[in-house]
């Protein structure tokens, strides 16, 4: 029961963060701090729509039982990519801040999809 509640809570947080990141990435020009972070990481303006689509896809894939694993893998890959870009930019603080977000999809894979009853 506790495992199921933890899984549901992590799923809700992960899906919410995915959709929020997609929205923020799509509207990054409205936030000067986001523009600065994107420039520091070396993310070009042509790459931003791809990040938006990947974040949206992650949120949707997490909600479907058959694609739950794929959604978590995509989420982990995106986080590792951001961590690698931060290392390249010398922003080690960002790398450390991303570690809990990297652990989250791995824990979710271990807990399995919460609404799948046998």
C-alpha positions, 0 to 999 in steps of 0.5 A: 500500500505504501509502495503504491502511494509513493509510486502515485505521488512520484508519478504525479510529481514527474508528470507535473514537472514534465508538463511544466518544463515543456511550458517553460521551455516553450515560453523561455523568452518571457523569462530572462533567467531562462534565456540566461540558463539556456545560453550558459548551457549552450542550448541553441534556439533551434533545439528548444522546440525539440526539448519542448516536444521531448518534455511533453512526450515524457509526461504523456508516456508516463501516464500510459502503463505500456509506455511508463518505462519508456517515459522514465527512460526518456526523462532520465536521458533528458536529465543526464543531457542537461547534466552533461551540458552543465558540466561542459559549461562548468556549472557544477551546482546545476549538476548537483541540483539535478541528481534528485531528479535523475534518481526519481525516474529510476525509483519510479521504474523500480516501483512500477506503474501504480495503477496496474492491478493484477 
